[in-house]
């Protein structure tokens, strides 16, 4: 007997066709987004007024989607692309300690600015005066446009202005977004974020393979993808400076609970095996962080970088209990040396933080200083050296016998960096807007 389709089943089937049509429309204008446009799985969820996503599912209310498609298909195109952009930019997992409403609005503005800048036939619309004014204001700020930068600008707006902006830029529902706290992130959110990291890399490759010079809107989109990639990669990059060492912690993987319970049951209080009190762990023992304090590097950038770095390193899974961070301030010579062995030491450093330096940049003195500390026995288990800089300076020629990395603000001249040193480009705006 043939199955008679219900109204609900029919609506969902039609929505699938609508989304297929929307993806096709967007693909014809932005072929390099092919993988990203197909990455979210449509999932019917009643009670939604617009689209929503959790990085895996594209949640929608069937009746609402069909109404919008019939009345304003262009808006549905924009809403679909808007939601995909949030995922590519990793907005769902970057909020941290920021205010939720302000962060949501900031991300909506960045996504809408991207779409408006692209000026594609499938998404093009006339800009309102409110949008024009805000875009002009953000451009004139000289800090670029990113979620973190927009967030900083919105903090200076009045409640009335924020309400008007929220009404203007509201496009999708963010109820399923994750805060981005690594310690409390769900396995699904973590997997979704990793998957979008791969999609972002594939999107960049697709755009590069296209061969044509990127248009202005595309250039902004690509810069946002690269910036998000840098933020995501930094925590993983620090793992390269870890080493294996025993620590006082029960090794549950090497402990057979069956033998332990059997001994207690047969011999009373005599277990056949005892849990191992130590285990090998790969963590960071000792690391040197050098910050470029030349005239071309801003103090708030350095402070934001130190906060972000210490937050990553102070996590239990990254750092040993008795670890040491040595922070050097250096321009053409080492200006200050601060040893950090606890949270209190780090708080003391930032409580009266001031830049020591302001001259030209020479990377060599910091390396010479570290070698002298090693000869004196002040540094015994060096995991590596991180040099935070704008890249405009004199590099050392001799290869170090420890891991060395230069962390650059925005673009840098890669051919000048020694071949033996690692390098990573960071998003300066993320550090400028870092939440205390």
DRENKOLKE-125043 format. One record per residue (C-alpha): x, y, z; residue number from 0; residue in three letters. Coordinates in pm, whole numbers, plus 32768, in hexadecimal, padded with zeros to 4 digits. Example, Ala and Ser with C-alpha at 12.3 -4.5 7.8 and 13.67 -1.06 7.14 Angstrom:
DRENKOLKE-125043
84CE; 7E3E; 830C; 0; ALA
8557; 7F96; 82CA; 1; SER
//
This chain:
DRENKOLKE-125043
8000; 8000; 8000; 0; UNK
808E; 8151; 7F97; 1; UNK
80E8; 8242; 80AD; 2; UNK
8013; 837C; 80B0; 3; UNK
80F1; 84AB; 80EE; 4; UNK
8091; 8581; 8218; 5; UNK
8093; 86FE; 8217; 6; UNK
81CB; 86FE; 82F3; 7; UNK
8284; 8612; 820B; 8; UNK
8220; 86DF; 80DC; 9; UNK
829A; 8824; 817B; 10; UNK
83EA; 8789; 81D3; 11; UNK
8412; 86FA; 8077; 12; UNK
83C7; 884F; 7FDE; 13; UNK
84BE; 88F8; 80CB; 14; UNK
85CC; 8806; 8058; 15; UNK
8585; 8873; 7EF3; 16; UNK
858B; 89E2; 7F5A; 17; UNK
86DF; 89BB; 8001; 18; UNK
8762; 8906; 7ECD; 19; UNK
86EF; 8A2D; 7DF8; 20; UNK
878D; 8B29; 7EE9; 21; UNK
88DA; 8A70; 7EE8; 22; UNK
88D6; 8A69; 7D6C; 23; UNK
8892; 8BE0; 7D59; 24; UNK
89AF; 8C2E; 7E47; 25; UNK
8A9D; 8B38; 7DA1; 26; UNK
8A74; 8BDF; 7C4C; 27; UNK
8AF6; 8D24; 7CE5; 28; UNK
8BF8; 8C8F; 7DD6; 29; UNK
8C78; 8B44; 7D4F; 30; UNK
8D94; 8B34; 7E4C; 31; UNK
8C8C; 8B0C; 7F5F; 32; UNK
8C0D; 89C1; 7ED2; 33; UNK
8C80; 88EA; 7FFA; 34; UNK
8C11; 89E6; 8101; 35; UNK
8AB6; 8A14; 806A; 36; UNK
8A73; 889E; 8080; 37; UNK
8B0C; 8863; 81D8; 38; UNK
89D9; 88A1; 82B3; 39; UNK
88CB; 8797; 82CB; 40; UNK
8767; 8824; 82C4; 41; UNK
86A5; 87CE; 8400; 42; UNK
853A; 8830; 843C; 43; UNK
8507; 88D9; 858E; 44; UNK
83B9; 8975; 85E1; 45; UNK
83AB; 8AC5; 8690; 46; UNK
84C0; 8B73; 85CC; 47; UNK
8480; 8CBF; 8521; 48; UNK
85B3; 8CA3; 8444; 49; UNK
86D9; 8BBB; 8400; 50; UNK
87BD; 8B3F; 8516; 51; UNK
88EA; 8A58; 8522; 52; UNK
89CF; 89A3; 8615; 53; UNK
8AEA; 8966; 851E; 54; UNK
8A55; 8819; 84B0; 55; UNK
88E3; 8853; 846F; 56; UNK
882F; 896A; 83BA; 57; UNK
86FA; 898B; 8493; 58; UNK
85BC; 8A1A; 83FC; 59; UNK
8444; 8A2C; 8429; 60; UNK
83A8; 899C; 82E9; 61; UNK
827E; 8A85; 82D9; 62; UNK
8357; 8BBA; 830B; 63; UNK
8452; 8B52; 81FE; 64; UNK
8340; 8B18; 80FD; 65; UNK
829C; 8C68; 814B; 66; UNK
83E4; 8D28; 812E; 67; UNK
8443; 8C75; 7FEB; 68; UNK
82F5; 8CD1; 7F50; 69; UNK
82FB; 8E3C; 7FC5; 70; UNK
846F; 8E97; 7FBD; 71; UNK
8559; 8D8B; 7F35; 72; UNK
867D; 8E82; 7F34; 73; UNK
866A; 8E9C; 80AF; 74; UNK
8678; 8D21; 80CB; 75; UNK
87B1; 8D1F; 7FF3; 76; UNK
8850; 8E20; 80D6; 77; UNK
87E5; 8D6D; 8214; 78; UNK
8874; 8C24; 819A; 79; UNK
89C2; 8CC2; 813A; 80; UNK
89C2; 8D8F; 827D; 81; UNK
89A8; 8C51; 834D; 82; UNK
8AB9; 8BA1; 8285; 83; UNK
8BA1; 8CCD; 82B3; 84; UNK
8B79; 8CB6; 842D; 85; UNK
8BFB; 8B51; 8417; 86; UNK
8D1C; 8BA2; 832C; 87; UNK
8D86; 8CC4; 840C; 88; UNK
8D5A; 8BDD; 853E; 89; UNK
8C7C; 8CE0; 85E9; 90; UNK
8BC0; 8BC7; 8699; 91; UNK
8CF1; 8B6C; 876C; 92; UNK
8DA6; 8CB6; 87AC; 93; UNK
8CCD; 8D76; 88A5; 94; UNK
8D8F; 8D1C; 89E0; 95; UNK
8D46; 8E14; 8AF8; 96; UNK
8CAB; 8F1D; 8A16; 97; UNK
8B48; 8F98; 8A4A; 98; UNK
8A64; 8EAA; 898E; 99; UNK
8978; 8FAC; 88F1; 100; UNK
8A93; 9092; 8882; 101; UNK
8B5A; 8F6F; 87F4; 102; UNK
8A2D; 8EEA; 8734; 103; UNK
89ED; 9042; 869F; 104; UNK
8B5E; 906E; 8649; 105; UNK
8B63; 8F25; 858C; 106; UNK
8A23; 8F7C; 84D2; 107; UNK
8ABB; 90C7; 8465; 108; UNK
8BF8; 901C; 83E3; 109; UNK
8B2F; 8F17; 8324; 110; UNK
8A4A; 901F; 828C; 111; UNK
8B70; 9100; 8235; 112; UNK
8C0D; 8FDB; 817B; 113; UNK
8AD1; 8F9C; 80B2; 114; UNK
8A9C; 910D; 8067; 115; UNK
8C09; 9131; 7FF8; 116; UNK
8BF1; 900E; 7F05; 117; UNK
8AD1; 90AB; 7E44; 118; UNK
8A69; 8F60; 7DA7; 119; UNK
8924; 8F56; 7CDC; 120; UNK
8894; 8E42; 7DB9; 121; UNK
88BC; 8F11; 7EF9; 122; UNK
88D8; 907E; 7E90; 123; UNK
87F3; 917A; 7F38; 124; UNK
87E6; 92F2; 7F68; 125; UNK
88A1; 9361; 80A1; 126; UNK
87E0; 941F; 81A9; 127; UNK
8869; 9567; 8232; 128; UNK
88AC; 94B8; 837D; 129; UNK
8986; 93B4; 82D2; 130; UNK
8A41; 94B4; 8205; 131; UNK
8A8D; 9586; 8338; 132; UNK
8B02; 945F; 8409; 133; UNK
8BDD; 93CF; 82F4; 134; UNK
8C7A; 9526; 82BF; 135; UNK
8CBA; 954B; 8433; 136; UNK
8D60; 93F6; 844C; 137; UNK
8E3A; 9436; 831B; 138; UNK
8EAC; 9588; 839D; 139; UNK
8F18; 94E9; 84E6; 140; UNK
904F; 9461; 843C; 141; UNK
9040; 9313; 84F3; 142; UNK
8FA0; 9247; 83E0; 143; UNK
8E51; 9197; 840A; 144; UNK
8E34; 9056; 84D1; 145; UNK
8D54; 8FCC; 85E2; 146; UNK
8E44; 9043; 86F0; 147; UNK
8E6B; 91A0; 865C; 148; UNK
8CF4; 91D1; 862A; 149; UNK
8CBA; 9156; 878D; 150; UNK
8DA6; 9263; 8810; 151; UNK
8CF2; 936F; 8746; 152; UNK
8B99; 9302; 87BD; 153; UNK
8C00; 9325; 892A; 154; UNK
8C00; 949F; 88F1; 155; UNK
8A9D; 94A6; 8865; 156; UNK
896B; 9512; 8928; 157; UNK
8852; 9419; 8976; 158; UNK
8777; 94C9; 8874; 159; UNK
8881; 94AA; 8766; 160; UNK
88BE; 933C; 87BA; 161; UNK
874B; 92F2; 87A4; 162; UNK
8739; 9390; 8649; 163; UNK
886C; 92D0; 85D3; 164; UNK
87E6; 9188; 865C; 165; UNK
86A1; 91BD; 859D; 166; UNK
875C; 9217; 845D; 167; UNK
8855; 90F6; 845D; 168; UNK
8788; 8FDD; 84F8; 169; UNK
878C; 8EBE; 8400; 170; UNK
87AF; 8D6C; 84AA; 171; UNK
877C; 8CD3; 8604; 172; UNK
88B2; 8C92; 86D9; 173; UNK
8810; 8BC1; 87EA; 174; UNK
88E0; 8A8B; 8793; 175; UNK
8A32; 8B3A; 8798; 176; UNK
8B41; 8ABE; 8884; 177; UNK
8BFD; 8BB1; 8963; 178; UNK
8D48; 8B26; 88E9; 179; UNK
8DD2; 8ACD; 8A41; 180; UNK
8EBC; 89AB; 89F4; 181; UNK
8E98; 8916; 8B4F; 182; UNK
8D1B; 88FD; 8B36; 183; UNK
8CEB; 88D1; 89BE; 184; UNK
8C0F; 87AC; 8960; 185; UNK
8CA4; 869A; 8883; 186; UNK
8BB0; 86F5; 876D; 187; UNK
8C13; 8865; 8778; 188; UNK
8D85; 880D; 8778; 189; UNK
8D57; 8725; 864E; 190; UNK
8C8A; 8829; 8594; 191; UNK
8D93; 8932; 85CA; 192; UNK
8EA5; 8848; 854C; 193; UNK
8DD1; 87F5; 841C; 194; UNK
8DA3; 8965; 83C6; 195; UNK
8F18; 8999; 83EA; 196; UNK
8F44; 889D; 82D1; 197; UNK
8E2D; 893A; 8203; 198; UNK
8ECF; 8A91; 8228; 199; UNK
901D; 8A08; 81AD; 200; UNK
8F71; 8962; 8085; 201; UNK
8EB9; 8AA5; 8036; 202; UNK
8FFF; 8B67; 802E; 203; UNK
9095; 8A62; 7F46; 204; UNK
8F64; 8A70; 7E61; 205; UNK
8F7A; 8BEA; 7E4C; 206; UNK
90F1; 8BDD; 7E01; 207; UNK
90B8; 8AD2; 7CFA; 208; UNK
8FC4; 8BB9; 7C4C; 209; UNK
90ED; 8C89; 7BDB; 210; UNK
9030; 8DD1; 7BAE; 211; UNK
9088; 8EFF; 7C82; 212; UNK
8FA2; 8F12; 7DAF; 213; UNK
8E9D; 9025; 7DA5; 214; UNK
8E89; 911C; 7EC7; 215; UNK
8D72; 905C; 7F75; 216; UNK
8E26; 8F13; 7F41; 217; UNK
8F67; 8FA6; 7FCF; 218; UNK
8EB3; 9000; 8110; 219; UNK
8E1B; 8EA5; 8125; 220; UNK
8F6F; 8DFF; 80F4; 221; UNK
9011; 8EDE; 81FB; 222; UNK
8F05; 8E78; 82F6; 223; UNK
8F3A; 8D06; 82AC; 224; UNK
90B3; 8D28; 82D9; 225; UNK
9087; 8DED; 841D; 226; UNK
8F9F; 8CE5; 84AE; 227; UNK
9099; 8BDA; 8447; 228; UNK
91AD; 8C93; 8503; 229; UNK
90DF; 8CAD; 8643; 230; UNK
9085; 8B3E; 8637; 231; UNK
91E5; 8ACE; 85E9; 232; UNK
929C; 8B8C; 86FB; 233; UNK
9237; 8AA3; 8817; 234; UNK
9299; 8974; 8748; 235; UNK
93DD; 8A1F; 86E2; 236; UNK
944B; 8A3C; 884F; 237; UNK
9437; 88C3; 886F; 238; UNK
956E; 88AE; 8794; 239; UNK
9633; 8930; 88BF; 240; UNK
95CA; 881B; 89AF; 241; UNK
96A1; 86F6; 8A27; 242; UNK
966D; 85A3; 8ACC; 243; UNK
96A3; 8594; 8C44; 244; UNK
961B; 84D9; 8D6F; 245; UNK
9522; 858B; 8E4D; 246; UNK
947C; 852C; 8F96; 247; UNK
932A; 84B8; 8F1A; 248; UNK
927C; 8366; 8F14; 249; UNK
92A9; 82BD; 8DC4; 250; UNK
914E; 8228; 8D91; 251; UNK
91AD; 8195; 8C40; 252; UNK
92BD; 80BC; 8CDD; 253; UNK
91E8; 804F; 8E05; 254; UNK
9120; 7F07; 8DF7; 255; UNK
8FED; 7F3B; 8ED1; 256; UNK
8F91; 7DC9; 8EB6; 257; UNK
90CA; 7D4D; 8F6B; 258; UNK
90A7; 7E63; 906D; 259; UNK
8F3E; 7E04; 90BF; 260; UNK
8F90; 7C8D; 90BF; 261; UNK
90A3; 7CBF; 91C4; 262; UNK
8FBD; 7D84; 92A8; 263; UNK
8EAA; 7C80; 9288; 264; UNK
8F8B; 7B4D; 92CC; 265; UNK
908F; 7BD7; 93BD; 266; UNK
8FCB; 7CE6; 946D; 267; UNK
9096; 7E24; 9468; 268; UNK
91AF; 7DA3; 938A; 269; UNK
918D; 7E0A; 921C; 270; UNK
925A; 7D41; 9120; 271; UNK
92C4; 7E7E; 906A; 272; UNK
92E5; 7FE8; 90D3; 273; UNK
9295; 810B; 8FEE; 274; UNK
93CB; 81AD; 8F5D; 275; UNK
9409; 82F9; 900A; 276; UNK
94B6; 8394; 8EE0; 277; UNK
947A; 8396; 8D6F; 278; UNK
9526; 8421; 8C3E; 279; UNK
9487; 8558; 8BAF; 280; UNK
94E5; 863C; 8A90; 281; UNK
94D8; 879F; 8B15; 282; UNK
95A0; 88E0; 8B18; 283; UNK
96A9; 88F0; 8C2A; 284; UNK
9762; 8A35; 8BE6; 285; UNK
9736; 8B34; 8AD3; 286; UNK
97BD; 8C8D; 8A7D; 287; UNK
96D4; 8D92; 89EA; 288; UNK
9779; 8EC3; 894E; 289; UNK
96A0; 8FEE; 88FA; 290; UNK
9715; 90F4; 8804; 291; UNK
9702; 9245; 88B6; 292; UNK
9789; 9317; 8798; 293; UNK
96DD; 9459; 8731; 294; UNK
9608; 93A1; 862E; 295; UNK
9559; 92B8; 8726; 296; UNK
9433; 932F; 87F8; 297; UNK
941D; 92E9; 896C; 298; UNK
92B4; 9273; 8969; 299; UNK
930F; 916F; 8863; 300; UNK
9426; 90E8; 893E; 301; UNK
9349; 90D9; 8A72; 302; UNK
9232; 902C; 89B1; 303; UNK
9328; 8F32; 8922; 304; UNK
93B3; 8EE0; 8A7B; 305; UNK
9256; 8EAF; 8B09; 306; UNK
91F1; 8DC6; 89EE; 307; UNK
9336; 8CFF; 8A03; 308; UNK
9329; 8CD5; 8B7A; 309; UNK
91BB; 8C6C; 8B6E; 310; UNK
921B; 8B52; 8A7F; 311; UNK
9353; 8AEA; 8B3A; 312; UNK
92B0; 8AEE; 8C93; 313; UNK
91B3; 89E3; 8C35; 314; UNK
91ED; 889F; 8CEF; 315; UNK
9221; 87D5; 8BB1; 316; UNK
932D; 88C3; 8B2F; 317; UNK
9417; 8915; 8C4F; 318; UNK
94C4; 885C; 8D69; 319; UNK
9482; 88C8; 8ED1; 320; UNK
95E8; 8948; 8EF9; 321; UNK
9615; 89F4; 8DAB; 322; UNK
96C8; 8B37; 8D5A; 323; UNK
9679; 8C4A; 8C60; 324; UNK
9786; 8D4D; 8C2B; 325; UNK
9707; 8E8D; 8B86; 326; UNK
980D; 8F6B; 8AE4; 327; UNK
97CA; 90CA; 8A61; 328; UNK
98BF; 911E; 894F; 329; UNK
98F8; 9224; 8840; 330; UNK
9A68; 923E; 87DB; 331; UNK
9AC4; 91B4; 8933; 332; UNK
9A1B; 90F4; 8A4C; 333; UNK
9961; 91F6; 8B1B; 334; UNK
98B4; 911E; 8C1E; 335; UNK
98B2; 8FB4; 8C94; 336; UNK
9787; 8F31; 8D5A; 337; UNK
976F; 8DCD; 8DDE; 338; UNK
960E; 8D41; 8E07; 339; UNK
95D4; 8C04; 8ED3; 340; UNK
946D; 8C37; 8F47; 341; UNK
9325; 8CE8; 8F01; 342; UNK
9387; 8DED; 9004; 343; UNK
94CC; 8E3B; 8F4A; 344; UNK
940B; 8E71; 8E0A; 345; UNK
9308; 8F52; 8EB0; 346; UNK
9422; 901E; 8F48; 347; UNK
94C1; 9047; 8DEF; 348; UNK
9383; 90D4; 8D55; 349; UNK
9312; 91A0; 8E82; 350; UNK
941B; 92A9; 8E3A; 351; UNK
9474; 9242; 8CD8; 352; UNK
9540; 9340; 8C17; 353; UNK
960D; 932B; 8ADA; 354; UNK
9785; 933B; 8B08; 355; UNK
982C; 93A1; 89C6; 356; UNK
97C1; 9469; 8898; 357; UNK
98FD; 9455; 87C7; 358; UNK
9944; 9395; 8688; 359; UNK
991A; 921D; 8668; 360; UNK
9A38; 9125; 867F; 361; UNK
99DB; 8FBA; 86C9; 362; UNK
9B41; 8F48; 8714; 363; UNK
9B6E; 8FD2; 8878; 364; UNK
9A4C; 8F01; 88FE; 365; UNK
9AEA; 8DC0; 887C; 366; UNK
9C3E; 8E1F; 890D; 367; UNK
9B9A; 8E6A; 8A5C; 368; UNK
9AEB; 8D18; 8A61; 369; UNK
9C34; 8C66; 8A18; 370; UNK
9CD7; 8D1B; 8B3C; 371; UNK
9BBB; 8CB0; 8C26; 372; UNK
9BEA; 8B48; 8BB4; 373; UNK
9D60; 8B59; 8BFB; 374; UNK
9D16; 8BE0; 8D57; 375; UNK
9C1D; 8AC9; 8D9C; 376; UNK
9AF4; 8BB7; 8DB3; 377; UNK
9A48; 8AFC; 8C95; 378; UNK
9A5F; 8980; 8CA7; 379; UNK
993A; 88E9; 8BE5; 380; UNK
98FC; 89DE; 8ACA; 381; UNK
97CF; 896F; 8A00; 382; UNK
97FC; 8A87; 8904; 383; UNK
97F4; 8BFA; 88BE; 384; UNK
96D0; 8CC3; 8833; 385; UNK
971C; 8E1B; 87A2; 386; UNK
95EB; 8EFC; 8781; 387; UNK
9639; 900D; 8681; 388; UNK
95CE; 90D4; 8551; 389; UNK
96F4; 9036; 8498; 390; UNK
97B8; 9172; 844B; 391; UNK
9910; 912A; 84DC; 392; UNK
9A60; 907B; 84C3; 393; UNK
9A47; 8F00; 84DC; 394; UNK
9B53; 8E1A; 8572; 395; UNK
9C13; 8D45; 8479; 396; UNK
9C7A; 8C24; 855A; 397; UNK
9B7E; 8B0B; 8587; 398; UNK
9B0E; 8ACC; 86ED; 399; UNK
9B16; 8973; 878E; 400; UNK
99B8; 89AB; 8817; 401; UNK
986C; 89EE; 876B; 402; UNK
9846; 8B56; 86FB; 403; UNK
9716; 8C03; 866B; 404; UNK
96CF; 8D63; 85F5; 405; UNK
9565; 8DCE; 8627; 406; UNK
950A; 8EE6; 8539; 407; UNK
93FF; 8FF1; 8542; 408; UNK
934C; 8FE6; 83F4; 409; UNK
9426; 8FD4; 82BA; 410; UNK
959F; 8F99; 82C8; 411; UNK
96C3; 8F6C; 81D7; 412; UNK
96E7; 8DF3; 81DF; 413; UNK
9829; 8DE9; 8116; 414; UNK
98DF; 8EA6; 822C; 415; UNK
9882; 8DAE; 833D; 416; UNK
9994; 8CA7; 837D; 417; UNK
993C; 8B59; 82DF; 418; UNK
9978; 8AA3; 842A; 419; UNK
9873; 8B6E; 84E7; 420; UNK
96FF; 8B27; 84F3; 421; UNK
9615; 8C41; 84A0; 422; UNK
94A4; 8C8C; 84D8; 423; UNK
93D1; 8DB5; 8471; 424; UNK
92E3; 8E31; 857D; 425; UNK
91B1; 8F11; 8570; 426; UNK
9213; 9050; 8626; 427; UNK
90A9; 90C0; 864D; 428; UNK
905B; 8F90; 8722; 429; UNK
9161; 8FFD; 8820; 430; UNK
90F6; 916A; 8813; 431; UNK
8F93; 910A; 8878; 432; UNK
8FF3; 8FFB; 8970; 433; UNK
8F08; 8FFA; 8A9A; 434; UNK
8FAC; 902F; 8BED; 435; UNK
//
